[in-house]
Amino acid sequence: MLWDVEWLLKTDGGRRTVPAFDFLLGQPPAVRVQLLAIVDAVRSTGPDQWRDTSSHDSMHGACEHLHEARDRHGQMLYRLYLLWQRHEKRVVVVDGGAKPNATTLPNSFYDDLAARAATANENPAPFAVADDFARKALTTEAKTG
């Protein structure tokens, strides 16, 4: 049984964004496809049965309750940050990030990520709806078209 998927919404000054979706849109197609394929594969088995830690694993420190889908192209590392809500049998796609190999992101990035992920436990949870994706696609199309 596949786990459900939700995308975490961020609201800032009345502006609604979907950070993970925005991240993926800015990446090369091969990265988008690979990261989403990893999420789908883990959804099919569940995060606790997944054994390939090079493609998906738990995080540490402030984000120890999160997991990351991992991909590498050349010297760049790409991540989708995930919150597996086991009781609800769903994965919340929180955000994404990219960095050169053998570098670290600042602790403030991980603190912000952990705080954003914690909002998924609010009632109601700030999950994106179809309109959030449609507006982003239409806005992006208008800029490039």
Number of C-alpha atoms within 10 A of each C-alpha: 8 13 20 14 16 19 20 25 25 18 10 8 6 7 7 14 18 21 19 20 21 14 17 21 15 10 14 10 10 10 20 18 12 17 23 14 13 18 23 16 15 22 20 14 14 19 19 11 9 15 12 9 11 11 18 24 18 17 14 11 11 15 19 10 16 21 21 27 23 22 20 18 12 7 9 13 17 24 23 25 25 27 23 22 16 12 6 9 14 17 22 19 26 28 24 20 18 16 14 14 13 8 9 8 11 8 11 10 10 15 14 13 18 20 12 16 22 14 17 21 10 8 7 8 13 16 18 16 13 7 9 15 15 11 13 17 13 12 12 12 10 9 8 7 7
